[in-house]
Amino acid sequence: MADSIRVRTLFFGVYGELATEREGTSELPPGSTVFDLIEVLRGVRGFDWLPERVVVAVNQSYAEAGTSLSDGDEVALIPPVAGG
Amino acid sequence: MSSSASPMGRSPLIETAITTDSIDRLSSFDDLSEHSDGAVLVFQGRVRETNDGRKVTSLGYEAYGAMAEKELRAICDEAAGKFDIGAVRAYHRVGDLDLGDVSVVIGVAAPHRVDAYEASRFVIEELKRRLPVWKHERYAEGDAAWVGAPGEEEAR
């Protein structure tokens, strides 16, 4: 078993502006969850502007904080939506 | 274009798109071949000149394209499952829009008006709740802001 997984991270709307990047990659221990990824982004990457509850989509579907991540997953951080 | 099962035993026509093209004219149901739908309702959302008391000059819509396509389709599938409708079309425009441009079109054809109104309302409310689309407003004063940016609204 690999000792780490890599997930693709996407930042939209105001998150893309605050992150100064629309897209990135994060390396995590196997078995990591959405919650773990957010903690890494807040701590290691310094994205301390992320709200307490971040809405996330994994592979283009809304996902809960406890969702397990797999190598190659696409994880999007979804700021409050404003369509219509 | 495809169909999904309905509790009413019909297979409603469902068409959806997230597009940078103009959707101003996408509201016709002239192509419906059956005569079972007596009610056709078209909703257009347009770019308004003010928002929260500020004068808006133009807008940029950003979408998470692949997910927005899936989510809009899912919303329309749900509408077809909940209401007795013959067809639903939903289009959302993205990219740069001017005042008065049509940003969203929802068209519903149904045997009766009640289902047409309720299905249309369902689609627009769900779209506003969960479609991964963001609005960047540019104001007359020269500044710009993302609508619903953190601090203004609790995340879902």
gemmi code that builds the backbone of each chain (N, CA, C; Angstrom):
import gemmi

chains = {
    "A": [
        ("MET", (0.839, -1.203, 0.000), (0.000, 0.000, 0.000), (0.872, 1.250, 0.000)),
        ("ALA", (0.531, 2.169, -0.830), (1.300, 3.419, -0.925), (1.245, 4.162, 0.403)),
        ("ASP", (2.288, 4.938, 0.683), (2.296, 5.639, 1.969), (1.681, 7.027, 1.878)),
        ("SER", (1.182, 7.347, 0.714), (0.434, 8.612, 0.613), (-0.487, 8.596, -0.598)),
        ("ILE", (-1.500, 9.465, -0.551), (-2.378, 9.639, -1.713), (-2.290, 11.092, -2.163)),
        ("ARG", (-2.569, 11.306, -3.417), (-2.570, 12.669, -3.941), (-3.961, 12.996, -4.473)),
        ("VAL", (-4.485, 14.120, -4.048), (-5.795, 14.547, -4.549), (-5.651, 15.897, -5.233)),
        ("ARG", (-6.472, 16.106, -6.230), (-6.483, 17.371, -6.954), (-7.472, 18.291, -6.242)),
        ("THR", (-7.071, 19.521, -5.967), (-7.969, 20.454, -5.278), (-8.341, 21.592, -6.213)),
        ("LEU", (-9.616, 21.937, -6.208), (-10.125, 23.025, -7.052), (-10.739, 24.099, -6.161)),
        ("PHE", (-10.450, 25.350, -6.490), (-10.965, 26.475, -5.713), (-11.790, 27.367, -6.633)),
        ("PHE", (-13.021, 27.629, -6.233), (-13.904, 28.424, -7.081), (-14.289, 29.739, -6.418)),
        ("GLY", (-14.771, 30.665, -7.239), (-15.295, 31.932, -6.739), (-14.291, 32.634, -5.853)),
        ("VAL", (-14.784, 33.092, -4.704), (-13.925, 33.874, -3.812), (-12.788, 33.014, -3.252)),
        ("TYR", (-12.985, 31.706, -3.148), (-11.899, 30.850, -2.660), (-10.725, 30.856, -3.644)),
        ("GLY", (-11.034, 30.866, -4.919), (-9.983, 30.900, -5.931), (-9.166, 32.182, -5.829)),
        ("GLU", (-9.882, 33.268, -5.503), (-9.214, 34.561, -5.368), (-8.330, 34.569, -4.114)),
        ("LEU", (-8.873, 34.051, -3.004), (-8.129, 34.065, -1.740), (-6.948, 33.091, -1.762)),
        ("ALA", (-7.114, 31.984, -2.466), (-6.043, 30.984, -2.521), (-4.965, 31.405, -3.518)),
        ("THR", (-5.276, 32.382, -4.351), (-4.427, 32.858, -5.460), (-4.106, 31.739, -6.447)),
        ("GLU", (-4.825, 30.617, -6.346), (-4.685, 29.552, -7.339), (-6.050, 28.892, -7.490)),
        ("ARG", (-6.346, 28.489, -8.692), (-7.641, 27.859, -8.938), (-7.539, 26.361, -8.742)),
        ("GLU", (-6.329, 25.849, -8.757), (-6.144, 24.414, -8.794), (-4.839, 24.049, -8.105)),
        ("GLY", (-4.831, 22.950, -7.372), (-3.606, 22.508, -6.717), (-3.628, 21.015, -6.482)),
        ("THR", (-2.592, 20.518, -5.825), (-2.513, 19.106, -5.478), (-2.136, 19.006, -4.013)),
        ("SER", (-2.758, 18.087, -3.295), (-2.404, 17.873, -1.902), (-2.034, 16.415, -1.688)),
        ("GLU", (-0.985, 16.215, -0.897), (-0.543, 14.863, -0.571), (-0.978, 14.561, 0.863)),
        ("LEU", (-1.634, 13.413, 1.046), (-2.221, 13.067, 2.348), (-1.905, 11.616, 2.689)),
        ("PRO", (-1.945, 11.288, 3.996), (-1.780, 9.879, 4.371), (-2.982, 9.069, 3.867)),
        ("PRO", (-2.756, 7.788, 3.531), (-3.886, 6.941, 3.114), (-4.949, 6.923, 4.210)),
        ("GLY", (-6.203, 6.868, 3.815), (-7.292, 6.849, 4.793), (-7.749, 8.236, 5.204)),
        ("SER", (-7.150, 9.261, 4.622), (-7.546, 10.628, 4.976), (-8.965, 10.921, 4.511)),
        ("THR", (-9.611, 11.828, 5.243), (-10.974, 12.226, 4.900), (-10.974, 13.663, 4.389)),
        ("VAL", (-12.160, 14.098, 3.951), (-12.350, 15.489, 3.538), (-11.936, 16.424, 4.681)),
        ("PHE", (-12.338, 16.069, 5.900), (-11.988, 16.869, 7.075), (-10.465, 17.023, 7.195)),
        ("ASP", (-9.750, 15.913, 7.019), (-8.282, 15.947, 7.123), (-7.682, 16.873, 6.070)),
        ("LEU", (-8.215, 16.802, 4.859), (-7.707, 17.670, 3.789), (-7.889, 19.140, 4.153)),
        ("ILE", (-9.067, 19.478, 4.680), (-9.333, 20.873, 5.040), (-8.354, 21.336, 6.124)),
        ("GLU", (-8.084, 20.435, 7.099), (-7.121, 20.775, 8.157), (-5.740, 21.047, 7.574)),
        ("VAL", (-5.345, 20.226, 6.601), (-4.037, 20.420, 5.949), (-4.005, 21.755, 5.209)),
        ("LEU", (-5.090, 22.052, 4.505), (-5.139, 23.319, 3.757), (-5.062, 24.501, 4.717)),
        ("ARG", (-5.787, 24.404, 5.840), (-5.769, 25.492, 6.828), (-4.390, 25.658, 7.447)),
        ("GLY", (-3.794, 24.538, 7.859), (-2.533, 24.582, 8.596), (-1.327, 24.723, 7.691)),
        ("VAL", (-1.032, 23.652, 6.966), (0.186, 23.618, 6.153), (0.169, 24.680, 5.061)),
        ("ARG", (-0.984, 24.836, 4.422), (-1.048, 25.761, 3.290), (-1.408, 27.180, 3.708)),
        ("GLY", (-1.851, 27.330, 4.964), (-2.122, 28.684, 5.461), (-3.436, 29.278, 4.986)),
        ("PHE", (-4.357, 28.420, 4.543), (-5.661, 28.928, 4.096), (-6.563, 29.143, 5.315)),
        ("ASP", (-6.134, 30.038, 6.206), (-6.881, 30.226, 7.447), (-8.168, 31.019, 7.235)),
        ("TRP", (-8.386, 31.489, 6.022), (-9.629, 32.201, 5.703), (-10.780, 31.236, 5.415)),
        ("LEU", (-10.476, 29.943, 5.339), (-11.565, 28.991, 5.088), (-12.539, 29.015, 6.256)),
        ("PRO", (-13.843, 29.067, 5.987), (-14.826, 29.104, 7.080), (-14.813, 27.806, 7.883)),
        ("GLU", (-15.453, 27.856, 9.053), (-15.466, 26.693, 9.940), (-16.075, 25.473, 9.240)),
        ("ARG", (-17.179, 25.716, 8.550), (-17.812, 24.628, 7.796), (-17.630, 24.908, 6.318)),
        ("VAL", (-16.816, 24.099, 5.679), (-16.560, 24.281, 4.253), (-17.386, 23.268, 3.468)),
        ("VAL", (-18.068, 23.741, 2.452), (-18.803, 22.826, 1.579), (-17.838, 22.278, 0.540)),
        ("VAL", (-17.863, 20.953, 0.379), (-16.901, 20.290, -0.486), (-17.620, 19.329, -1.429)),
        ("ALA", (-17.090, 19.202, -2.632), (-17.560, 18.165, -3.549), (-16.384, 17.252, -3.863)),
        ("VAL", (-16.636, 15.937, -3.812), (-15.626, 14.966, -4.199), (-16.075, 14.319, -5.500)),
        ("ASN", (-15.229, 14.402, -6.501), (-15.551, 13.862, -7.821), (-16.921, 14.345, -8.302)),
        ("GLN", (-17.155, 15.643, -8.088), (-18.322, 16.350, -8.635), (-19.646, 16.011, -7.969)),
        ("SER", (-19.589, 15.512, -6.719), (-20.814, 15.353, -5.927), (-20.562, 15.912, -4.533)),
        ("TYR", (-21.572, 16.587, -3.965), (-21.418, 17.117, -2.610), (-21.053, 15.972, -1.660)),
        ("ALA", (-20.120, 16.244, -0.737), (-19.627, 15.196, 0.155), (-19.565, 15.708, 1.586)),
        ("GLU", (-19.704, 14.773, 2.533), (-19.620, 15.092, 3.959), (-18.158, 15.130, 4.390)),
        ("ALA", (-17.935, 15.741, 5.570), (-16.568, 15.873, 6.095), (-15.909, 14.516, 6.335)),
        ("GLY", (-16.721, 13.497, 6.638), (-16.170, 12.185, 6.956), (-15.857, 11.321, 5.743)),
        ("THR", (-16.134, 11.823, 4.549), (-15.900, 11.050, 3.323), (-14.411, 10.718, 3.157)),
        ("SER", (-14.107, 9.441, 2.941), (-12.722, 9.023, 2.724), (-12.268, 9.416, 1.334)),
        ("LEU", (-11.014, 9.823, 1.245), (-10.454, 10.225, -0.045), (-9.563, 9.122, -0.594)),
        ("SER", (-9.531, 9.034, -1.920), (-8.683, 8.053, -2.595), (-7.721, 8.780, -3.519)),
        ("ASP", (-6.645, 8.099, -3.841), (-5.659, 8.666, -4.748), (-6.334, 9.070, -6.065)),
        ("GLY", (-6.065, 10.276, -6.522), (-6.622, 10.737, -7.789), (-7.967, 11.432, -7.682)),
        ("ASP", (-8.528, 11.508, -6.475), (-9.831, 12.182, -6.321), (-9.727, 13.663, -6.682)),
        ("GLU", (-10.837, 14.193, -7.163), (-10.949, 15.630, -7.453), (-11.808, 16.243, -6.344)),
        ("VAL", (-11.220, 17.130, -5.578), (-11.924, 17.724, -4.437), (-12.101, 19.226, -4.688)),
        ("ALA", (-13.351, 19.659, -4.741), (-13.626, 21.078, -5.003), (-14.117, 21.734, -3.736)),
        ("LEU", (-13.588, 22.922, -3.447), (-14.066, 23.713, -2.310), (-15.085, 24.709, -2.839)),
        ("ILE", (-16.285, 24.633, -2.275), (-17.450, 25.313, -2.836), (-17.870, 26.473, -1.944)),
        ("PRO", (-17.552, 27.704, -2.307), (-18.068, 28.837, -1.525), (-19.579, 28.953, -1.728)),
        ("PRO", (-20.244, 29.798, -0.914), (-21.702, 29.927, -1.076), (-22.064, 30.160, -2.545)),
        ("VAL", (-22.979, 29.338, -3.052), (-23.302, 29.415, -4.479), (-24.220, 30.605, -4.743)),
        ("ALA", (-24.198, 31.112, -5.955), (-24.981, 32.313, -6.278), (-25.472, 32.272, -7.723)),
        ("GLY", (-26.000, 31.108, -8.110), (-26.541, 31.009, -9.455), (-27.920, 31.621, -9.554)),
        ("GLY", (-28.453, 31.633, -10.753), (-29.808, 32.136, -10.970), (-29.791, 33.491, -11.632)),
    ],
    "B": [
        ("MET", (-30.306, 15.202, -24.759), (-31.743, 15.008, -24.531), (-31.995, 13.566, -24.122)),
        ("SER", (-32.731, 13.370, -23.038), (-33.057, 12.016, -22.629), (-34.295, 12.036, -21.755)),
        ("SER", (-34.695, 10.867, -21.318), (-35.923, 10.770, -20.548), (-35.664, 10.076, -19.223)),
        ("SER", (-36.507, 10.335, -18.257), (-36.402, 9.615, -16.994), (-37.792, 9.208, -16.549)),
        ("ALA", (-37.836, 8.144, -15.765), (-39.122, 7.599, -15.342), (-39.866, 8.593, -14.469)),
        ("SER", (-41.146, 8.606, -14.569), (-41.964, 9.489, -13.760), (-42.989, 8.642, -13.030)),
        ("PRO", (-43.340, 9.043, -11.796), (-44.368, 8.278, -11.075), (-45.703, 8.339, -11.809)),
        ("MET", (-45.843, 9.324, -12.694), (-47.095, 9.480, -13.418), (-47.125, 8.581, -14.667)),
        ("GLY", (-46.061, 7.800, -14.853), (-46.046, 6.863, -15.964), (-45.616, 7.469, -17.283)),
        ("ARG", (-45.132, 8.716, -17.230), (-44.653, 9.337, -18.463), (-43.131, 9.408, -18.432)),
        ("SER", (-42.543, 9.686, -19.571), (-41.109, 9.918, -19.642), (-40.888, 11.343, -20.118)),
        ("PRO", (-40.792, 12.272, -19.181), (-40.706, 13.674, -19.575), (-39.447, 13.982, -20.372)),
        ("LEU", (-39.568, 14.919, -21.266), (-38.415, 15.443, -21.994), (-37.614, 16.317, -21.030)),
        ("ILE", (-36.321, 16.055, -20.927), (-35.482, 16.874, -20.058), (-34.286, 17.370, -20.851)),
        ("GLU", (-34.089, 18.687, -20.847), (-32.922, 19.272, -21.509), (-32.274, 20.273, -20.560)),
        ("THR", (-30.966, 20.157, -20.404), (-30.265, 21.095, -19.537), (-28.948, 21.499, -20.179)),
        ("ALA", (-28.451, 22.663, -19.800), (-27.133, 23.086, -20.290), (-26.570, 24.196, -19.427)),
        ("ILE", (-25.264, 24.169, -19.276), (-24.505, 25.278, -18.708), (-23.690, 25.789, -19.889)),
        ("THR", (-23.878, 27.041, -20.254), (-23.291, 27.495, -21.516), (-22.858, 28.956, -21.476)),
        ("THR", (-21.843, 29.280, -22.272), (-21.433, 30.685, -22.395), (-22.232, 31.386, -23.498)),
        ("ASP", (-22.999, 30.614, -24.255), (-23.798, 31.203, -25.339), (-25.036, 31.906, -24.796)),
        ("SER", (-25.581, 32.805, -25.591), (-26.839, 33.455, -25.236), (-27.945, 32.410, -25.115)),
        ("ILE", (-28.798, 32.563, -24.084), (-29.927, 31.637, -23.919), (-31.247, 32.399, -24.031)),
        ("ASP", (-31.175, 33.637, -24.522), (-32.356, 34.506, -24.581), (-33.526, 33.867, -25.321)),
        ("ARG", (-33.224, 33.103, -26.344), (-34.305, 32.576, -27.182), (-34.722, 31.160, -26.815)),
        ("LEU", (-34.055, 30.576, -25.824), (-34.323, 29.172, -25.507), (-35.522, 29.030, -24.588)),
        ("SER", (-36.671, 29.379, -25.057), (-37.845, 29.283, -24.196), (-39.044, 28.716, -24.921)),
        ("SER", (-38.840, 28.269, -26.144), (-39.973, 27.797, -26.934), (-40.256, 26.320, -26.689)),
        ("PHE", (-41.513, 25.971, -26.727), (-41.889, 24.560, -26.668), (-42.629, 24.178, -27.943)),
        ("ASP", (-42.329, 24.895, -29.020), (-42.996, 24.639, -30.293), (-42.728, 23.230, -30.816)),
        ("ASP", (-41.665, 22.611, -30.302), (-41.290, 21.290, -30.812), (-42.035, 20.144, -30.121)),
        ("LEU", (-42.845, 20.461, -29.113), (-43.565, 19.369, -28.442), (-44.585, 18.764, -29.390)),
        ("SER", (-44.445, 17.463, -29.634), (-45.301, 16.830, -30.636), (-46.621, 16.340, -30.034)),
        ("GLU", (-46.593, 16.044, -28.722), (-47.826, 15.555, -28.103), (-48.700, 16.728, -27.666)),
        ("HIS", (-49.955, 16.453, -27.509), (-50.886, 17.513, -27.125), (-51.455, 17.277, -25.725)),
        ("SER", (-50.653, 16.602, -24.920), (-51.107, 16.291, -23.558), (-50.817, 17.423, -22.575)),
        ("ASP", (-49.941, 18.337, -22.960), (-49.568, 19.413, -22.040), (-50.310, 20.702, -22.364)),
        ("GLY", (-51.216, 21.056, -21.478), (-52.024, 22.252, -21.689), (-51.428, 23.515, -21.091)),
        ("ALA", (-50.347, 23.362, -20.344), (-49.741, 24.524, -19.693), (-48.254, 24.582, -20.003)),
        ("VAL", (-47.809, 25.731, -20.464), (-46.379, 25.959, -20.687), (-45.992, 27.210, -19.926)),
        ("LEU", (-44.952, 27.082, -19.117), (-44.517, 28.192, -18.280), (-43.026, 28.407, -18.480)),
        ("VAL", (-42.646, 29.641, -18.779), (-41.226, 29.947, -18.989), (-40.790, 31.008, -17.992)),
        ("PHE", (-39.740, 30.698, -17.262), (-39.148, 31.659, -16.330), (-37.800, 32.090, -16.887)),
        ("GLN", (-37.562, 33.388, -16.889), (-36.249, 33.916, -17.256), (-35.692, 34.688, -16.068)),
        ("GLY", (-34.430, 34.418, -15.735), (-33.722, 35.272, -14.787), (-32.834, 36.198, -15.592)),
        ("ARG", (-32.861, 37.503, -15.249), (-32.063, 38.479, -15.987), (-31.171, 39.259, -15.049)),
        ("VAL", (-30.113, 39.809, -15.607), (-29.169, 40.588, -14.797), (-29.806, 41.918, -14.425)),
        ("ARG", (-29.936, 42.142, -13.117), (-30.600, 43.330, -12.595), (-29.577, 44.429, -12.320)),
        ("GLU", (-30.043, 45.679, -12.385), (-29.105, 46.808, -12.267), (-28.709, 47.133, -10.831)),
        ("THR", (-29.405, 46.524, -9.858), (-29.004, 46.749, -8.466), (-28.980, 45.427, -7.717)),
        ("ASN", (-28.117, 45.347, -6.709), (-28.134, 44.203, -5.798), (-27.720, 44.705, -4.429)),
        ("ASP", (-28.555, 44.405, -3.417), (-28.309, 44.873, -2.043), (-28.038, 46.373, -2.024)),
        ("GLY", (-28.806, 47.114, -2.814), (-28.704, 48.572, -2.805), (-27.542, 49.142, -3.592)),
        ("ARG", (-26.755, 48.293, -4.234), (-25.616, 48.805, -5.002), (-25.905, 48.739, -6.495)),
        ("LYS", (-25.383, 49.740, -7.215), (-25.611, 49.785, -8.651), (-24.614, 48.877, -9.366)),
        ("VAL", (-25.165, 47.888, -10.073), (-24.346, 46.885, -10.764), (-24.180, 47.303, -12.223)),
        ("THR", (-22.967, 47.143, -12.766), (-22.744, 47.494, -14.177), (-22.620, 46.255, -15.056)),
        ("SER", (-22.080, 45.184, -14.517), (-22.010, 43.926, -15.266), (-21.675, 42.793, -14.303)),
        ("LEU", (-21.774, 41.582, -14.812), (-21.587, 40.389, -13.978), (-20.701, 39.384, -14.672)),
        ("GLY", (-19.982, 38.616, -13.854), (-19.319, 37.434, -14.386), (-19.796, 36.228, -13.608)),
        ("TYR", (-20.266, 35.208, -14.322), (-20.653, 33.962, -13.650), (-19.552, 32.940, -13.874)),
        ("GLU", (-19.097, 32.336, -12.760), (-18.156, 31.235, -12.866), (-18.880, 29.954, -12.482)),
        ("ALA", (-18.602, 28.874, -13.174), (-19.243, 27.598, -12.839), (-18.194, 26.511, -12.672)),
        ("TYR", (-18.498, 25.547, -11.812), (-17.754, 24.287, -11.783), (-18.469, 23.440, -12.829)),
        ("GLY", (-18.023, 23.601, -14.073), (-18.780, 23.150, -15.232), (-19.288, 21.719, -15.162)),
        ("ALA", (-18.366, 20.776, -14.946), (-18.750, 19.362, -14.986), (-19.771, 19.043, -13.896)),
        ("MET", (-19.566, 19.614, -12.704), (-20.505, 19.327, -11.623), (-21.829, 20.058, -11.827)),
        ("ALA", (-21.755, 21.288, -12.334), (-22.977, 22.062, -12.573), (-23.875, 21.351, -13.587)),
        ("GLU", (-23.275, 20.783, -14.623), (-24.053, 20.025, -15.613), (-24.785, 18.857, -14.938)),
        ("LYS", (-24.053, 18.132, -14.099), (-24.646, 16.970, -13.417), (-25.745, 17.398, -12.451)),
        ("GLU", (-25.477, 18.474, -11.722), (-26.408, 18.911, -10.683), (-27.697, 19.465, -11.300)),
        ("LEU", (-27.558, 20.223, -12.397), (-28.748, 20.787, -13.047), (-29.621, 19.666, -13.614)),
        ("ARG", (-28.954, 18.682, -14.173), (-29.676, 17.515, -14.692), (-30.399, 16.774, -13.550)),
        ("ALA", (-29.695, 16.615, -12.411), (-30.283, 15.917, -11.261), (-31.510, 16.670, -10.738)),
        ("ILE", (-31.418, 17.994, -10.707), (-32.547, 18.811, -10.233), (-33.766, 18.598, -11.137)),
        ("CYS", (-33.523, 18.599, -12.439), (-34.640, 18.419, -13.383), (-35.207, 17.000, -13.304)),
        ("ASP", (-34.330, 16.016, -13.108), (-34.809, 14.641, -12.903), (-35.711, 14.566, -11.676)),
        ("GLU", (-35.291, 15.247, -10.614), (-36.099, 15.252, -9.386), (-37.449, 15.920, -9.628)),
        ("ALA", (-37.440, 17.008, -10.383), (-38.693, 17.705, -10.703), (-39.628, 16.783, -11.478)),
        ("ALA", (-39.039, 16.025, -12.405), (-39.852, 15.107, -13.213), (-40.430, 13.991, -12.360)),
        ("GLY", (-39.743, 13.658, -11.267), (-40.236, 12.618, -10.383), (-41.299, 13.110, -9.407)),
        ("LYS", (-41.277, 14.398, -9.133), (-42.183, 14.955, -8.115), (-43.479, 15.506, -8.701)),
        ("PHE", (-43.398, 15.976, -9.954), (-44.547, 16.674, -10.525), (-44.975, 16.016, -11.827)),
        ("ASP", (-46.231, 16.196, -12.171), (-46.747, 15.642, -13.424), (-46.447, 16.633, -14.538)),
        ("ILE", (-45.291, 16.427, -15.188), (-44.887, 17.344, -16.263), (-44.490, 16.553, -17.506)),
        ("GLY", (-44.626, 17.200, -18.648), (-44.276, 16.554, -19.904), (-42.873, 16.916, -20.362)),
        ("ALA", (-42.387, 18.074, -19.917), (-41.057, 18.515, -20.351), (-40.518, 19.563, -19.389)),
        ("VAL", (-39.212, 19.537, -19.212), (-38.561, 20.610, -18.463), (-37.237, 20.928, -19.150)),
        ("ARG", (-37.012, 22.225, -19.346), (-35.761, 22.686, -19.938), (-35.147, 23.694, -18.981)),
        ("ALA", (-33.879, 23.514, -18.655), (-33.219, 24.468, -17.760), (-31.837, 24.787, -18.302)),
        ("TYR", (-31.576, 26.072, -18.467), (-30.288, 26.524, -19.002), (-29.728, 27.601, -18.097)),
        ("HIS", (-28.437, 27.521, -17.825), (-27.771, 28.580, -17.067), (-26.612, 29.107, -17.897)),
        ("ARG", (-26.588, 30.417, -18.034), (-25.494, 31.017, -18.794), (-24.360, 31.377, -17.846)),
        ("VAL", (-23.127, 31.229, -18.306), (-21.956, 31.614, -17.518), (-21.046, 32.493, -18.368)),
        ("GLY", (-20.046, 33.083, -17.719), (-19.175, 34.027, -18.420), (-19.621, 35.442, -18.113)),
        ("ASP", (-19.242, 36.387, -18.963), (-19.567, 37.794, -18.718), (-20.932, 38.157, -19.281)),
        ("LEU", (-21.767, 38.783, -18.434), (-23.110, 39.195, -18.853), (-23.312, 40.678, -18.577)),
        ("ASP", (-24.109, 41.300, -19.429), (-24.459, 42.711, -19.245), (-25.835, 42.815, -18.594)),
        ("LEU", (-26.177, 44.019, -18.152), (-27.505, 44.261, -17.586), (-28.567, 43.831, -18.590)),
        ("GLY", (-29.588, 43.145, -18.093), (-30.691, 42.735, -18.960), (-30.468, 41.410, -19.669)),
        ("ASP", (-29.227, 40.911, -19.670), (-28.979, 39.610, -20.291), (-29.691, 38.516, -19.504)),
        ("VAL", (-30.120, 37.506, -20.212), (-30.781, 36.372, -19.557), (-29.718, 35.432, -19.004)),
        ("SER", (-29.780, 35.193, -17.693), (-28.786, 34.324, -17.049), (-29.315, 32.911, -16.840)),
        ("VAL", (-30.635, 32.796, -16.711), (-31.207, 31.469, -16.510), (-32.575, 31.382, -17.186)),
        ("VAL", (-32.842, 30.226, -17.759), (-34.154, 29.963, -18.360), (-34.657, 28.624, -17.825)),
        ("ILE", (-35.895, 28.626, -17.341), (-36.523, 27.370, -16.931), (-37.869, 27.282, -17.621)),
        ("GLY", (-38.023, 26.291, -18.453), (-39.285, 26.098, -19.161), (-39.905, 24.776, -18.741)),
        ("VAL", (-41.190, 24.820, -18.448), (-41.901, 23.601, -18.053), (-43.170, 23.477, -18.874)),
        ("ALA", (-43.427, 22.283, -19.375), (-44.708, 21.977, -20.016), (-45.379, 20.893, -19.190)),
        ("ALA", (-46.649, 21.091, -18.896), (-47.380, 20.145, -18.038), (-48.840, 20.096, -18.463)),
        ("PRO", (-49.544, 19.026, -18.113), (-50.973, 18.968, -18.454), (-51.744, 20.132, -17.830)),
        ("HIS", (-51.361, 20.490, -16.586), (-52.112, 21.521, -15.865), (-51.184, 22.549, -15.234)),
        ("ARG", (-51.725, 23.745, -14.976), (-50.901, 24.858, -14.509), (-50.249, 24.642, -13.152)),
        ("VAL", (-50.934, 23.927, -12.259), (-50.393, 23.785, -10.902), (-49.035, 23.081, -10.939)),
        ("ASP", (-48.958, 21.975, -11.691), (-47.675, 21.268, -11.780), (-46.626, 22.110, -12.499)),
        ("ALA", (-47.045, 22.885, -13.498), (-46.085, 23.733, -14.216), (-45.468, 24.758, -13.267)),
        ("TYR", (-46.321, 25.443, -12.487), (-45.811, 26.447, -11.545), (-44.936, 25.805, -10.465)),
        ("GLU", (-45.405, 24.693, -9.913), (-44.659, 24.079, -8.806), (-43.321, 23.509, -9.277)),
        ("ALA", (-43.318, 22.909, -10.455), (-42.065, 22.342, -10.968), (-41.066, 23.456, -11.282)),
        ("SER", (-41.551, 24.541, -11.873), (-40.684, 25.672, -12.202), (-40.070, 26.258, -10.944)),
        ("ARG", (-40.915, 26.440, -9.920), (-40.443, 26.989, -8.641), (-39.426, 26.049, -7.996)),
        ("PHE", (-39.697, 24.765, -8.064), (-38.779, 23.770, -7.501), (-37.405, 23.871, -8.168)),
        ("VAL", (-37.397, 23.935, -9.492), (-36.115, 23.961, -10.212), (-35.321, 25.220, -9.876)),
        ("ILE", (-35.948, 26.389, -9.865), (-35.181, 27.612, -9.592), (-34.687, 27.640, -8.149)),
        ("GLU", (-35.519, 27.174, -7.207), (-35.082, 27.209, -5.800), (-33.937, 26.223, -5.554)),
        ("GLU", (-34.024, 25.031, -6.132), (-32.947, 24.049, -5.964), (-31.668, 24.525, -6.641)),
        ("LEU", (-31.839, 25.128, -7.824), (-30.691, 25.677, -8.558), (-29.969, 26.727, -7.703)),
        ("LYS", (-30.746, 27.589, -7.069), (-30.131, 28.637, -6.235), (-29.487, 28.053, -4.987)),
        ("ARG", (-29.999, 26.925, -4.520), (-29.481, 26.309, -3.308), (-28.205, 25.511, -3.569)),
        ("ARG", (-28.104, 24.860, -4.723), (-27.023, 23.875, -4.863), (-26.249, 23.886, -6.175)),
        ("LEU", (-26.655, 24.661, -7.176), (-25.889, 24.656, -8.427), (-24.542, 25.344, -8.193)),
        ("PRO", (-23.424, 24.668, -8.486), (-22.116, 25.273, -8.215), (-21.752, 26.349, -9.248)),
        ("VAL", (-22.372, 27.514, -9.051), (-22.176, 28.674, -9.909), (-21.981, 29.884, -8.996)),
        ("TRP", (-21.062, 30.763, -9.363), (-20.755, 31.933, -8.533), (-20.833, 33.200, -9.359)),
        ("LYS", (-21.239, 34.272, -8.667), (-21.524, 35.533, -9.343), (-20.532, 36.597, -8.884)),
        ("HIS", (-19.823, 37.182, -9.828), (-18.862, 38.243, -9.537), (-19.458, 39.542, -10.062)),
        ("GLU", (-19.854, 40.413, -9.125), (-20.522, 41.654, -9.531), (-19.531, 42.803, -9.643)),
        ("ARG", (-19.668, 43.575, -10.728), (-18.883, 44.800, -10.874), (-19.828, 45.977, -10.672)),
        ("TYR", (-19.384, 46.945, -9.856), (-20.256, 48.037, -9.437), (-19.897, 49.354, -10.113)),
        ("ALA", (-20.879, 50.268, -10.082), (-20.707, 51.578, -10.716), (-19.527, 52.335, -10.113)),
        ("GLU", (-19.243, 52.089, -8.813), (-18.127, 52.779, -8.155), (-16.768, 52.263, -8.617)),
        ("GLY", (-16.752, 51.175, -9.381), (-15.488, 50.672, -9.919), (-14.963, 49.431, -9.226)),
        ("ASP", (-15.531, 49.102, -8.060), (-15.066, 47.897, -7.372), (-15.890, 46.682, -7.800)),
        ("ALA", (-15.530, 45.530, -7.256), (-16.195, 44.284, -7.634), (-16.170, 43.337, -6.451)),
        ("ALA", (-17.122, 42.398, -6.399), (-17.159, 41.452, -5.279), (-17.868, 40.168, -5.684)),
        ("TRP", (-17.458, 39.078, -5.035), (-18.169, 37.803, -5.193), (-19.410, 37.843, -4.320)),
        ("VAL", (-20.543, 37.508, -4.873), (-21.785, 37.494, -4.108), (-21.765, 36.317, -3.124)),
        ("GLY", (-22.120, 36.618, -1.859), (-22.175, 35.564, -0.846), (-20.822, 35.138, -0.339)),
        ("ALA", (-19.809, 35.989, -0.449), (-18.460, 35.648, 0.014), (-18.464, 35.399, 1.525)),
        ("PRO", (-17.481, 34.652, 2.051), (-17.458, 34.278, 3.469), (-17.651, 35.488, 4.369)),
        ("GLY", (-18.379, 35.249, 5.446), (-18.643, 36.353, 6.362), (-20.036, 36.898, 6.148)),
        ("GLU", (-20.488, 36.868, 4.918), (-21.826, 37.387, 4.622), (-22.889, 36.319, 4.811)),
        ("GLU", (-22.508, 35.092, 4.594), (-23.510, 34.024, 4.569), (-22.921, 32.764, 5.176)),
        ("GLU", (-23.711, 32.072, 5.962), (-23.252, 30.813, 6.556), (-23.125, 29.763, 5.463)),
        ("ALA", (-22.022, 29.007, 5.505), (-21.859, 27.940, 4.512), (-22.922, 26.881, 4.747)),
        ("ARG", (-23.255, 26.189, 3.697), (-24.323, 25.199, 3.725), (-24.004, 24.082, 4.704)),
    ],
}
model = gemmi.Model(1)
for chain_id, residues in chains.items():
    chain = gemmi.Chain(chain_id)
    for i, (resn, *xyz) in enumerate(residues, 1):
        res = gemmi.Residue()
        res.name, res.seqid = resn, gemmi.SeqId(i, " ")
        for name, pos in zip(("N", "CA", "C"), xyz):
            atom = gemmi.Atom()
            atom.name, atom.element = name, gemmi.Element(name[0])
            atom.pos, atom.b_iso = gemmi.Position(*pos), 0.0
            res.add_atom(atom)
        chain.add_residue(res)
    model.add_chain(chain)
structure = gemmi.Structure()
structure.add_model(model)
structure.setup_entities()
